[in-house]
Amino acid sequence: SDYNLDCMPPHGYIHVLSLTENIAEFRNAVNRQKISGNIDTPEGGFDAMLQAAVCQSHIGWRKEAKRLLLVMTDQTSHLALDSKLAGIVIPHD
């Protein structure tokens, strides 16, 4: 690359911030983020949705809350076995 970027290493999902009403904390968390070296972002979005759905205590869903995840992207999703290339061989339960 011609750009000097300080990228995060490739990853499937990293929990950054639980649900909060603190706008400043949210803004700071967003501003601290770096781009990652992930290559296959459509599946990364699905992994993040899965984690948000099943890791309730980390996300901070209220017990009585209705949950809605909205994903907007300009990339076409697809299923592939690329995770094996990254050494991720244990599928989600």
TAVEN-V359985 format. One record per residue. RES is the residue in one small letter. PHI is phi in degrees with one decimal (999 if undefined). Layout:
((RES/PHI) (RES/PHI))
This chain:
((s/999) (d/-83.9) (y/-104.0) (n/-93.7) (l/-110.7) (d/-98.8) (c/-94.6) (m/-74.0) (p/-69.1) (p/-56.2) (h/-157.1) (g/-86.8) (y/-164.5) (i/-132.8) (h/-75.3) (v/-107.3) (l/-155.7) (s/-73.4) (l/-54.4) (t/-150.1) (e/-95.5) (n/-82.4) (i/-63.2) (a/-64.2) (e/-63.5) (f/-61.9) (r/-60.0) (n/-63.6) (a/-63.9) (v/-65.1) (n/-67.1) (r/-78.8) (q/-72.1) (k/-117.2) (i/-69.0) (s/-114.7) (g/-86.3) (n/-59.7) (i/-102.6) (d/-115.1) (t/-66.2) (p/-58.0) (e/-70.4) (g/-60.2) (g/-64.7) (f/-67.1) (d/-61.8) (a/-63.2) (m/-63.1) (l/-60.8) (q/-62.9) (a/-63.4) (a/-77.0) (v/-100.4) (c/-96.6) (q/-60.6) (s/-70.0) (h/-71.4) (i/-71.7) (g/95.7) (w/-60.1) (r/-73.1) (k/-57.9) (e/-89.9) (a/-74.9) (k/-82.9) (r/-113.3) (l/-136.8) (l/-112.3) (l/-117.1) (v/-118.5) (m/-122.7) (t/-151.4) (d/-106.5) (q/-102.8) (t/-80.3) (s/-81.2) (h/-156.8) (l/-107.9) (a/-152.3) (l/-106.8) (d/-63.1) (s/-57.7) (k/-64.0) (l/-65.6) (a/-91.3) (g/84.4) (i/-92.7) (v/-112.4) (i/-96.5) (p/-73.1) (h/-62.6) (d/-77.3))
